[in-house]
Amino acid sequence: REDQDELAMRSHRNAERATLEGLFKDQIVPVTVKQKKKQVTIDADEHFRPNLQTDELRALPTAFIPVAKGGTVTAGNASGISDGASALLLMARDRATALGVKPLATVTGIAMGGCAPEIMGYSPVSAV
């Protein structure tokens, strides 16, 4: 649990620092949505907790398995549930050339991996 909380704290601090320094500004397209009776613009990562303190993180109860039974995952050190979106435009090289579009990358291979939901969090392992 201590290692998980330490990694979570570092992750929260890195995300907060990067947000405050504007490091993600060029990667996030602001989206304005209506919430109740007002317009809200979402233009930053909302998952991390600003000014999170180590003692706050350590005080969180386990989420799925009680500590007495070996549980270590909390709302503060687990993967967050958050929304996101991305876009990618793929086309054949000859089409890009015909349109005068300079390719930014070339797909040289593909792969796929996954794991059972019981071991959530391991799915990216096969990609690394």
C-alpha positions in Angstrom: 0.0 0.0 0.0 2.8 2.4 0.9 4.4 1.9 -2.6 1.1 2.4 -4.3 0.4 5.6 -2.3 3.9 6.9 -3.1 3.5 6.3 -6.8 0.0 7.9 -6.7 1.3 11.0 -4.9 4.1 11.4 -7.5 1.6 11.0 -10.3 -0.8 13.6 -8.8 2.0 16.0 -8.2 3.4 15.5 -11.8 -0.1 16.1 -13.3 -0.7 19.2 -11.1 2.8 20.7 -12.0 2.3 20.0 -15.7 -1.1 21.5 -15.7 0.0 24.7 -13.8 3.0 25.0 -16.2 0.6 24.6 -19.2 2.5 21.6 -20.6 -0.8 20.0 -21.8 -2.4 23.1 -23.3 -1.4 22.2 -26.9 -2.8 18.7 -26.4 -6.2 19.5 -25.0 -9.0 21.0 -27.2 -11.3 23.0 -25.0 -14.9 21.7 -25.0 -17.8 23.8 -23.8 -20.8 22.0 -22.5 -24.1 23.0 -20.8 -24.3 21.9 -17.2 -27.7 22.7 -15.6 -28.3 26.3 -16.6 -24.7 27.4 -17.4 -22.0 26.8 -19.9 -18.8 25.2 -18.6 -15.6 24.9 -20.5 -13.4 21.9 -19.9 -9.8 22.7 -20.9 -7.7 20.8 -18.4 -7.2 17.4 -16.8 -9.7 17.1 -14.0 -8.6 13.8 -12.5 -5.7 14.8 -10.1 -6.5 16.4 -6.8 -4.9 19.9 -6.5 -2.8 20.3 -3.3 -3.1 16.7 -2.3 -1.2 15.9 0.9 0.4 12.5 1.7 -1.5 12.1 4.9 -4.8 12.6 3.0 -3.9 9.9 0.6 -2.8 7.5 3.3 -6.0 8.0 5.2 -8.3 6.8 2.4 -10.0 3.5 3.1 -9.5 0.5 0.7 -12.1 0.4 -2.0 -12.6 -3.3 -2.9 -11.0 -5.6 -0.4 -10.7 -4.7 3.3 -7.3 -4.0 4.7 -7.7 -7.0 7.1 -7.9 -9.2 4.0 -4.9 -7.6 2.2 -6.7 -4.8 0.4 -4.4 -1.9 -0.8 -6.3 -0.2 -3.6 -8.0 3.1 -2.7 -9.7 5.9 -4.5 -6.4 7.8 -4.3 -4.0 5.2 -5.7 -6.3 3.4 -8.3 -6.7 4.2 -11.9 -9.2 7.1 -12.2 -12.5 6.9 -14.0 -12.4 9.8 -16.4 -13.6 10.7 -19.8 -11.4 11.5 -22.7 -11.3 11.6 -26.4 -8.8 11.5 -29.2 -8.7 11.6 -33.0 -6.5 10.2 -35.6 -6.6 10.5 -39.4 -5.1 7.6 -41.3 -4.8 7.5 -45.1 -2.8 5.8 -47.8 0.5 7.5 -48.6 -0.5 8.0 -52.3 -3.7 9.8 -51.1 -1.7 12.0 -48.7 0.7 12.9 -51.6 -2.3 13.7 -53.9 -3.7 16.0 -51.2 -0.3 17.6 -50.4 -0.5 16.3 -46.8 2.9 15.6 -45.2 2.7 12.3 -43.2 3.6 12.7 -39.5 4.2 9.0 -39.0 4.2 5.6 -40.8 2.4 2.6 -39.5 4.8 -0.3 -39.7 2.9 -2.9 -37.7 0.0 -3.5 -35.4 -0.6 -5.6 -32.3 -3.3 -6.2 -29.8 -3.4 -7.4 -26.2 -5.6 -7.6 -23.2 -6.3 -9.4 -20.0 -9.1 -10.6 -17.8 -11.0 -7.9 -15.9 -10.0 -9.6 -12.6 -6.5 -8.3 -13.1 -7.5 -4.8 -14.2 -4.5 -2.6 -14.8 -2.3 -5.2 -16.6 -3.8 -4.7 -20.1 -1.1 -2.1 -21.1 1.7 -4.6 -20.1 1.6 -6.4 -23.5 2.1 -3.0 -25.3 5.3 -2.2 -23.5 
